[in-house]
């Protein structure tokens, strides 16, 4: 019972992360900007790093606002280079921003040896120590963002799934891209503070990729992604406690193993289906 009580807050937090990130992951994969979450997460982490060096606590309101401001700058940059007429591919700018934000955070932390643990926490997180207060605050924020995306779902889905049609209908691509990335920034900034850069990236991309192995439509993909994220979160949190490993890194590796298993199962089903078809033709 004590173990269950201890694991409940991080498990609920992981479910909240799964809910919003699996949905956003569908947009990210369809847009072909796979590393945008990783880049925005690293930019948010850089903002927190600057706040810490300025004397703020890592999880204080001031550090959060500094991180959010950096994320909005990244959102403005990414939304300004969207479109097939852009001379520079959007993914190239996203990669550059990630590399620069990572290097800047390392340089900043190199001047403060006592903050090396904070740098590690930004990368792998420490979701196992999340409090109920953080869980409730994050749930409310993500719930509001979810309602916002639901209200404007037609525009967001149109821009992500069919940008040519959106442009033909006169939709302001840059404006709605900025709105998307800005709302994305709220999610990433809060998620990095709880789970770290690497785990946030996995929650965004891996459930969506796993769902794409079995479904094409958005609805089934969300259902598969949410199911996968829930099972992996439960298993990862449990294993991290039982084997005494860092929780964030354990969940990341669990995501990888489950994705590999899903890919292998899909291949086996396809081989079995082909063998059955061949047998029927032969008969």
Steps between C-alpha positions, in 0.01 A plus 500: 500500500788739579653426160169563326457830683852606402454403133156653453602868445768423235265254328217755484749762375614262226136443397450877471815528288379212281161661444622834364823387335347210306254748346766759422719222362245433226538861381879492526537177302257617231683832469831317462667703776593203715758679713297814574407370846860411579613843384229692690567288809871582484422870449271487804778329697740776394257758635488316832880480503531876456246552779695269735826683428318826576429369848148356457390157620462247213129443569407855599247720322776727372690208346179377336427840347859531375475154343164588343642821351784307334247248365287777347808632320555152357132481398530832317809379312344166398173655384681759285667237278198277429393434142611334178637831373748537787860497374627329816330174614320539831662185638845651442416806712349274768819293513720808519292643784528173692877483458552864598266477802677183618845653463393824668357308798826303537709818478282673756517208742877469458532825695316351795632160603239455771223508236613192306224295663246749365638449149456123537145547631411714198602215268356192671262659750392360835131427461512259795517794744209697351255633759120495492504879483704487178275226361182702562650822361620320187164326453313830512739669255495210253122475532465865397740451209310188397172696498667773295620248242158335493332835431732568205558137400381549142761767427783318678422168328459666161836676526673181618332249268438711189702826501446556125122502551536731801696751290245474219222581747687812615599375845781709649767231527753702698244624752350157569845341501608747768182428700572127471865529603419747779245261652753226443748715692275508808487119495873453443604752767291326764595150382875565507476617860338167593651241266809643327582554133547138388183363660291787364626420150412132541148575623445717193646282223507132601123446565418674171754294305380179665140587413593565137611138471138388545271790404473783249211708633547746785244342736646146506853640515412701811341196664806283432740777605319562829486127577869456422599801709295380797645148499858619448466761776376243751772251407778759491414656836474155662829375354686815601397448860559124506842509330600836654559682169432863392129516420518719191770293332319176591176617338690615188663157460166328569342707224773382262455132590121516466527679164738229373258232622208672322701519177597130523138396567383701197758331279397155628133575433580616147710191431222279637239678289708460185558131574126450546425677174759296313357177642149594391618581146686170480190309606 
